[in-house]
Amino acid sequence: MSDETNRITRLEEMLAHQAKTIEELSDQLAEQWKTVEQMRTKLDRLTERFLSLEEQSLDAQRSPARRIIDDTRRNAACPLIRMMNQTPPMQRYFISR
């Protein structure tokens, strides 16, 4: 019985050690996940800022005529403008009145 008792005691000690290790690893993983989420949030903000600055830079470099063309294309996503662009000129007169 002594060998069996020693064996069970060792197994219980190993189990307790493994449970403690798993808990510590879980805590570390949770902390690292928080860090990853914070970094992801910062990266998203920096990406938005970079794209905004890049767009402003491109806007400043474009000629006024090019800006009008680009703005018109951007507004073409609007259903009414899209309809006006597809409607023949004579019909446009009657639609707008």
Phi and psi in degrees as a GROMACS rama.xvg file:
@    title "Ramachandran Plot"
@    xaxis  label "Phi"
@    yaxis  label "Psi"
@TYPE xy
-63.4408  -42.9752  SER-2
-62.7082  -41.7155  ASP-3
-66.2327  -39.9859  GLU-4
-66.4487  -42.2325  THR-5
-62.8607  -41.4693  ASN-6
-62.875  -45.5893  ARG-7
-64.4219  -39.9972  ILE-8
-62.4627  -45.4168  THR-9
-62.1595  -42.3191  ARG-10
-62.7702  -40.6094  LEU-11
-65.5113  -39.5357  GLU-12
-64.751  -42.8472  GLU-13
-63  -41.7977  MET-14
-63.0363  -43.5241  LEU-15
-64.1469  -41.5462  ALA-16
-63.7863  -44.0882  HIS-17
-65.6149  -38.9239  GLN-18
-63.2171  -41.1626  ALA-19
-65.5108  -42.2008  LYS-20
-62.2639  -44.0335  THR-21
-62.2194  -41.9731  ILE-22
-63.2676  -42.4344  GLU-23
-64.8065  -42.3359  GLU-24
-65.4859  -38.3411  LEU-25
-63.1671  -41.9771  SER-26
-63.4361  -42.906  ASP-27
-64.1688  -40.6962  GLN-28
-63.691  -42.5493  LEU-29
-62.6738  -41.359  ALA-30
-65.7412  -42.1556  GLU-31
-66.2449  -36.4905  GLN-32
-63.5732  -39.6885  TRP-33
-59.8172  -43.0132  LYS-34
-63.2644  -43.4891  THR-35
-61.2799  -44.0238  VAL-36
-63.3857  -40.6075  GLU-37
-63.6301  -42.3047  GLN-38
-66.7814  -37.8469  MET-39
-64.0876  -41.6201  ARG-40
-63.0443  -44.8575  THR-41
-62.6739  -41.4181  LYS-42
-63.2896  -41.2315  LEU-43
-61.505  -45.1574  ASP-44
-63.3123  -43.0007  ARG-45
-65.944  -37.5267  LEU-46
-63.9166  -45.2888  THR-47
-60.926  -43.1996  GLU-48
-64.3948  -43.4714  ARG-49
-61.4496  -46.6192  PHE-50
-62.9253  -37.979  LEU-51
-64.7253  -45.8604  SER-52
-64.9228  -38.1057  LEU-53
-64.6955  -42.1311  GLU-54
-64.4428  -41.9584  GLU-55
-61.8375  -40.4267  GLN-56
-64.5296  -43.1898  SER-57
-66.5192  -38.504  LEU-58
-61.4567  -40.065  ASP-59
-67.9038  -29.3527  ALA-60
-83.9705  -21.5038  GLN-61
-75.1196  149.337  ARG-62
-74.1021  158.927  SER-63
-57.3939  -38.6708  PRO-64
-64.6362  -40.5263  ALA-65
-65.6599  -37.7976  ARG-66
-61.1922  -41.5426  ARG-67
-63.4104  -43.8184  ILE-68
-62.3901  -47.0281  ILE-69
-63.9727  -41.4278  ASP-70
-63.5396  -38.7299  ASP-71
-63.5726  -43.337  THR-72
-64.0432  -40.7633  ARG-73
-63.1577  -40.3332  ARG-74
-74.3197  -14.5855  ASN-75
-64.8633  -14.6041  ALA-76
-69.698  -20.7809  ALA-77
-70.2379  129.683  CYS-78
-57.5342  -39.9433  PRO-79
-65.5783  -44.5129  LEU-80
-65.1348  -40.0732  ILE-81
-60.7489  -43.0022  ARG-82
-64.353  -42.2375  MET-83
-63.7851  -37.4005  MET-84
-69.7447  -27.8116  ASN-85
-91.7797  -13.1176  GLN-86
-87.1703  134.794  THR-87
-59.2617  152.793  PRO-88
-54.1813  -41.9287  PRO-89
-64.9253  -41.3142  MET-90
-67.8576  -32.5855  GLN-91
-59.5141  -37.3964  ARG-92
-60.3483  -44.0854  TYR-93
-74.0389  -32.9068  PHE-94
-68.6707  -40.5537  ILE-95
-74.1405  -18.1585  SER-96
